[in-house]
């Protein structure tokens, strides 16, 4: 699944514009292990509340 998404992303974006996506790719690579550690050590309920708040706040910002 990840391979299909990556290939679609590259084909849609094109090789010339791939340089601008390098920051997103590197950020994802670095953030994934940190996220795994956070999820491993924190209780589920506070994490779900935090995720819900992030989604609500980022969605609310688009309205204003």
Beta strands, then each sheet from edge to edge (+ up, - down):
end
